[in-house]
Amino acid sequence: MSENTPGRIAVLSDIHGNLEALHAVLADLDAQNAAQVINLGDMVGYGPEPDACVKLLRERGIQSVLGNHEHGLLEAQARGWFNPQARKALDRTRALLSDEALMYFRTLPRTCEAAGALFVHGCPPGLVSKYLYELDDDALRETFELYPNRLCFVGHTHELERISLFGEGAGGKLERKTLGKGTIALDPAARHIVNAGAVGQPRDGNNKAKYLLWEPGNAANAGARPDRVEVRFVPYDIAKTAAAIIEKGLPSIYADRLW
């Protein structure tokens, strides 16, 4: 894929109040001439600058969907899904957020679509808090049957992964693959779920910020070109974010995890 291919869509997820990582990712995607940016939710939580992250995303006009951390801030019942440590971080996040940010969260949809693809934080077709790794193969096949899109982007797990279904129904062949840095072509014979990893709290063994650049294909046309997805690894000032986490009174584990 050419670095300056027009029409590519940047897919971000799980920024988690990490402003240093967000600035670095936005600078990188600007350099790649991304035509559009979609954020898969969890703008806040764990990190020290939740309000600044929300403001920056809104200033940039970046389309976002609801994440489980935004949902948890809006509804007490949703906080029941969080472990005690994460709830403590969520309470501290609330203290760091403006009322304007909370009002904005109430406008967020659970899903959006672009170029024929579906975008959701947790699990398609529209679950915010469900982790894909909780689903066995049969449940994954059933999930693919719940929506028509050939491609879906998710976040939530903070890990990079491709799940592909060849065929339909109970007889369909599933393939799961962890993604690394670089570009993959998505087989047009299959439907795919692609996990975008995390900008602000990666949990894939590499501490750089992660995001995707998706180049939509034209597999239905003559001279078919498959969808191509590039995984970008972006360095940022981890020490500054880690120190700010401690300074803002968030649990120290979220600083430790950045390393």
ZAPAPA-978982 format. One record per residue (C-alpha): x, y, z; residue in one letter. Coordinates in Angstrom, 2 decimals, always signed. Layout:
# residues N
REC        px        py        pz   resn
REC         X         Y         Z      a
...
//
This chain:
# residues 259
REC        px        py        pz   resn
REC     +0.00     +0.00     +0.00      m
REC     +1.31     +3.40     -0.93      s
REC     +1.87     +5.70     +2.02      e
REC     -0.21     +8.37     +0.27      n
REC     -3.08     +6.23     -0.95      t
REC     -6.21     +8.41     -0.86      p
REC     -9.40     +7.28     +0.81      g
REC     -7.86     +5.34     +3.69      r
REC     -9.76     +5.34     +6.97      i
REC     -7.87     +5.47    +10.28      a
REC     -9.41     +3.35    +13.04      v
REC     -8.58     +4.20    +16.65      l
REC     -9.69     +2.52    +19.85      s
REC     -9.14     +2.58    +23.61      d
REC     -7.37     +5.93    +23.95      i
REC     -8.11     +5.83    +27.69      h
REC     -7.17     +9.38    +28.59      g
REC     -3.63     +9.03    +27.23      n
REC     -3.16    +12.43    +25.61      l
REC     +0.50    +11.88    +24.74      e
REC     -0.36     +8.72    +22.80      a
REC     -3.33    +10.40    +21.10      l
REC     -1.24    +13.36    +19.93      h
REC     +1.38    +10.98    +18.52      a
REC     -1.21     +8.88    +16.69      v
REC     -2.98    +11.90    +15.21      l
REC     +0.33    +13.27    +13.96      a
REC     +1.12     +9.91    +12.40      d
REC     -2.24     +9.47    +10.67      l
REC     -2.05    +13.04     +9.38      d
REC     +1.32    +12.18     +7.83      a
REC     -0.30     +9.16     +6.18      q
REC     -3.05    +11.34     +4.67      n
REC     -5.92     +9.45     +6.25      a
REC     -9.15    +10.62     +4.63      a
REC    -11.34     +9.86     +7.65      q
REC    -10.88     +8.85    +11.29      v
REC    -13.24     +6.68    +13.34      i
REC    -12.83     +6.13    +17.08      n
REC    -14.17     +2.88    +18.57      l
REC    -14.74     +4.20    +22.08      g
REC    -13.12     +4.17    +25.51      d
REC    -11.74     +7.65    +25.06      m
REC    -11.44     +7.81    +28.86      v
REC    -10.59     +5.63    +31.83      g
REC     -7.18     +4.60    +33.24      y
REC     -5.38     +7.64    +31.83      g
REC     -4.66    +11.09    +33.29      p
REC     -6.12    +13.44    +30.63      e
REC     -9.63    +12.23    +29.83      p
REC    -11.19    +15.64    +29.29      d
REC     -8.39    +16.85    +27.01      a
REC     -8.67    +13.67    +24.92      c
REC    -12.42    +14.13    +24.47      v
REC    -11.97    +17.79    +23.54      k
REC     -9.26    +17.00    +21.00      l
REC    -11.30    +14.28    +19.32      l
REC    -14.28    +16.59    +19.10      r
REC    -12.19    +19.50    +17.80      e
REC    -10.88    +17.22    +15.07      r
REC    -14.45    +16.18    +14.14      g
REC    -13.62    +12.53    +14.69      i
REC    -16.63    +10.23    +14.64      q
REC    -16.84     +8.09    +17.79      s
REC    -18.97     +5.25    +19.12      v
REC    -19.79     +4.47    +22.74      l
REC    -17.23     +2.52    +24.76      g
REC    -17.84     +0.63    +27.98      n
REC    -16.00     +3.30    +30.00      h
REC    -18.21     +6.05    +28.63      e
REC    -21.22     +3.82    +29.28      h
REC    -20.04     +3.19    +32.84      g
REC    -19.83     +6.90    +33.50      l
REC    -23.39     +7.38    +32.28      l
REC    -25.18     +4.46    +33.95      e
REC    -24.65     +3.06    +37.44      a
REC    -25.80     -0.37    +36.32      q
REC    -23.07     -0.50    +33.68      a
REC    -20.40     +0.03    +36.37      r
REC    -21.24     -3.41    +37.69      g
REC    -19.21     -4.86    +34.81      w
REC    -16.03     -3.25    +36.14      f
REC    -13.69     -4.83    +38.68      n
REC    -13.02     -2.79    +41.87      p
REC     -9.77     -1.34    +40.56      q
REC    -11.35     -0.25    +37.29      a
REC    -14.28     +1.26    +39.19      r
REC    -11.83     +3.28    +41.27      k
REC    -10.23     +4.55    +38.06      a
REC    -13.67     +5.34    +36.66      l
REC    -14.60     +7.35    +39.76      d
REC    -11.37     +9.32    +39.49      r
REC    -11.98     +9.82    +35.76      t
REC    -15.39    +11.30    +36.52      r
REC    -13.73    +13.89    +38.77      a
REC    -11.39    +14.82    +35.92      l
REC    -14.16    +15.19    +33.33      l
REC    -16.28    +18.21    +32.51      s
REC    -20.06    +18.06    +32.49      d
REC    -19.83    +18.93    +28.80      e
REC    -17.92    +15.71    +28.14      a
REC    -20.59    +13.66    +29.92      l
REC    -23.30    +15.34    +27.88      m
REC    -21.37    +14.47    +24.75      y
REC    -21.16    +10.81    +25.81      f
REC    -24.97    +10.71    +25.85      r
REC    -25.00    +11.50    +22.12      t
REC    -22.68     +8.66    +21.14      l
REC    -24.15     +5.81    +19.07      p
REC    -23.31     +2.19    +19.84      r
REC    -22.33     +1.60    +16.21      t
REC    -21.59     +3.44    +13.01      c
REC    -20.91     +2.44     +9.40      e
REC    -18.50     +3.70     +6.76      a
REC    -17.58     +2.33     +3.34      a
REC    -19.71     -0.74     +4.00      g
REC    -18.00     -1.67     +7.28      a
REC    -19.48     -1.77    +10.78      l
REC    -17.74     -0.15    +13.76      f
REC    -18.51     -1.13    +17.37      v
REC    -16.56     -1.05    +20.62      h
REC    -17.05     -4.56    +21.95      g
REC    -18.81     -7.19    +19.87      c
REC    -20.97     -6.92    +16.76      p
REC    -23.62     -6.11    +15.98      p
REC    -23.81     -3.57    +18.83      g
REC    -22.54     -4.76    +22.21      l
REC    -20.43     -2.33    +24.20      v
REC    -19.10     -4.54    +27.01      s
REC    -18.86     -8.01    +25.46      k
REC    -15.35     -9.35    +24.81      y
REC    -14.87    -11.39    +21.65      l
REC    -12.48    -13.73    +23.46      y
REC    -15.44    -14.86    +25.58      e
REC    -17.05    -16.42    +22.51      l
REC    -16.27    -19.96    +21.38      d
REC    -16.31    -20.88    +17.70      d
REC    -20.02    -21.69    +17.61      d
REC    -20.91    -18.40    +19.27      a
REC    -18.67    -16.52    +16.84      l
REC    -20.41    -18.14    +13.86      r
REC    -23.75    -17.10    +15.34      e
REC    -22.43    -13.56    +15.85      t
REC    -21.51    -13.27    +12.16      f
REC    -25.11    -14.17    +11.31      e
REC    -26.48    -11.22    +13.29      l
REC    -25.30     -8.51    +10.88      y
REC    -24.69     -8.28     +7.10      p
REC    -21.45     -6.29     +6.85      n
REC    -18.51     -8.04     +5.25      r
REC    -16.11     -6.24     +7.60      l
REC    -16.40     -5.11    +11.21      c
REC    -13.89     -3.21    +13.33      f
REC    -13.86     -3.61    +17.12      v
REC    -11.73     -2.65    +20.11      g
REC    -12.24     -3.37    +23.84      h
REC     -9.65     -6.16    +24.29      t
REC     -6.65     -3.86    +23.65      h
REC     -5.20     -6.63    +21.45      e
REC     -4.70     -6.78    +17.70      l
REC     -6.54     -9.64    +16.01      e
REC     -8.29    -10.74    +12.83      r
REC    -11.23    -13.16    +12.96      i
REC    -12.36    -14.47     +9.57      s
REC    -15.31    -16.63     +8.58      l
REC    -15.18    -18.62     +5.34      f
REC    -18.62    -19.90     +4.39      g
REC    -21.80    -19.47     +6.39      e
REC    -23.59    -20.93     +9.38      g
REC    -22.47    -23.87    +11.49      a
REC    -20.33    -25.22     +8.65      g
REC    -18.31    -22.05     +8.19      g
REC    -14.57    -22.19     +8.78      k
REC    -13.24    -19.79    +11.41      l
REC     -9.72    -18.43    +11.41      e
REC     -8.22    -16.29    +14.20      r
REC     -4.89    -14.58    +13.85      k
REC     -2.96    -12.15    +16.05      t
REC     -1.83     -9.11    +14.08      l
REC     +1.56     -7.44    +14.15      g
REC     +3.02     -4.33    +12.60      k
REC     +2.55     -4.11     +8.84      g
REC     -0.11     -4.55     +6.17      t
REC     -2.45     -7.46     +5.52      i
REC     -4.88     -8.10     +2.68      a
REC     -8.29     -9.39     +3.76      l
REC     -9.40    -12.41     +1.76      d
REC    -12.51    -11.33     -0.23      p
REC    -13.87    -14.87     +0.08      a
REC    -14.42    -14.35     +3.82      a
REC    -16.06    -11.94     +6.23      r
REC    -13.81    -10.38     +8.84      h
REC    -13.76     -8.86    +12.32      i
REC    -10.61     -6.82    +12.93      v
REC     -9.57     -5.67    +16.40      n
REC     -7.80     -2.31    +16.35      a
REC     -5.80     -2.79    +19.54      g
REC     -5.31     +0.27    +21.74      a
REC     -3.93     +3.76    +21.42      v
REC     -3.60     +4.43    +25.13      g
REC     -3.26     +1.09    +26.96      q
REC     -1.82     -1.62    +24.66      p
REC     -1.89     -5.15    +26.03      r
REC     -0.25     -6.99    +23.16      d
REC     +3.31     -7.11    +24.49      g
REC     +4.45     -3.93    +22.75      n
REC     +4.20     -0.56    +24.50      n
REC     +3.80     +1.66    +21.44      k
REC     +0.42     +3.20    +20.62      a
REC     -1.50     +1.20    +18.00      k
REC     -4.05     +2.10    +15.35      y
REC     -5.19     +0.86    +11.93      l
REC     -5.25     +2.33     +8.43      l
REC     -7.91     +0.64     +6.34      w
REC     -7.94     +0.88     +2.56      e
REC    -11.36     -0.30     +1.35      p
REC    -11.22     -2.71     -1.57      g
REC    -13.52     -3.32     -4.49      n
REC    -13.79     -7.10     -4.36      a
REC    -17.25     -7.05     -5.93      a
REC    -15.98     -5.43     -9.13      n
REC    -13.93     -6.57    -12.07      a
REC    -10.23     -6.28    -11.35      g
REC    -10.95     -7.01     -7.70      a
REC     -8.74     -5.38     -5.09      r
REC     -9.03     -6.73     -1.52      p
REC     -9.41     -4.60     +1.56      d
REC     -6.02     -3.86     +3.06      r
REC     -5.38     -3.07     +6.71      v
REC     -2.15     -1.57     +7.96      e
REC     -1.27     -1.84    +11.66      v
REC     +0.67     +1.23    +12.76      r
REC     +2.96     +1.24    +15.84      f
REC     +3.59     +4.77    +17.13      v
REC     +6.10     +5.73    +19.86      p
REC     +5.17     +8.39    +22.40      y
REC     +6.33     +9.77    +25.77      d
REC     +5.34     +6.89    +28.07      i
REC     +7.19     +8.33    +31.06      a
REC     +5.18    +11.55    +30.94      k
REC     +1.86     +9.70    +30.85      t
REC     +2.89     +7.27    +33.59      a
REC     +3.95    +10.10    +35.88      a
REC     +0.68    +11.94    +35.26      a
REC     -1.34     +8.84    +36.15      i
REC     +0.27     +8.79    +39.58      i
REC     -0.01    +12.55    +39.97      e
REC     -3.75    +12.51    +39.17      k
REC     -4.45     +9.82    +41.79      g
REC     -5.30     +6.95    +39.45      l
REC     -4.31     +3.37    +40.37      p
REC     -0.59     +2.89    +39.77      s
REC     -1.13     -0.37    +37.88      i
REC     -2.30     +1.66    +34.89      y
REC     +1.04     +3.47    +34.84      a
REC     +2.94     +0.18    +35.20      d
REC     +1.03     -1.39    +32.31      r
REC     +2.20     +1.29    +29.91      l
REC     +5.75     -0.03    +30.09      w
//
